[in-house]
């Protein structure tokens, strides 16, 4: 597989930023479907795919989400053209006969809620990372965040899916670069890594 060129690496990593402010350009249902079509291809353990996404494209949905967030995050959600809730389904194993058909992977998780919860968190977090990269690859910017009441998000958005809990949320759109702070420092390899 060929290495991506420098322009692509800049778009995905080096020049990409976390955005708090966006241009007034809508995000459409077609846009989020295109993002999902990339996200779903990212690897997860045994193809678990536990993420359950709710895309808040209309103002009322974003307002409901903002009501669960801290003051500064609420303002970011209200002002963004879109937001997404990355949830995790702790009953993901029910889908494994279809998603991982070459092994009896469902049996690995039957009766073991603790293992399902750890796997759901790990793999939905991976999928959230893929979402950020997929959005950037398609020309969008993302603002992932904590700073919200997860129980309130679950009640407002996942009440009909009791096995789904919120992992994190993010805003989405075309970022307003004029509002960016200088980039925060990044550590040198030797600071956070070891080669054995």
Buried (B, 14 or more C-beta within 10 A) or exposed (E): EEEEEEEEEEBBEEEBBBBBBBEEEEBEEEBBEBBBEBBBEBEBEBBBBBBBBBBBBEEEBBEBBBBBBBEEBBBBBBBBBBBBBBBBBBBBBEBBEEBBEEEEBBEBBEEEEEBBBEBBBBBBBBBBBBBBBBBBBBEBBBBBBEBBBBEBBBEBBBEEBEBBBBBBBBBBBBBBEEEEEEEEEEEEEEEEEEEE
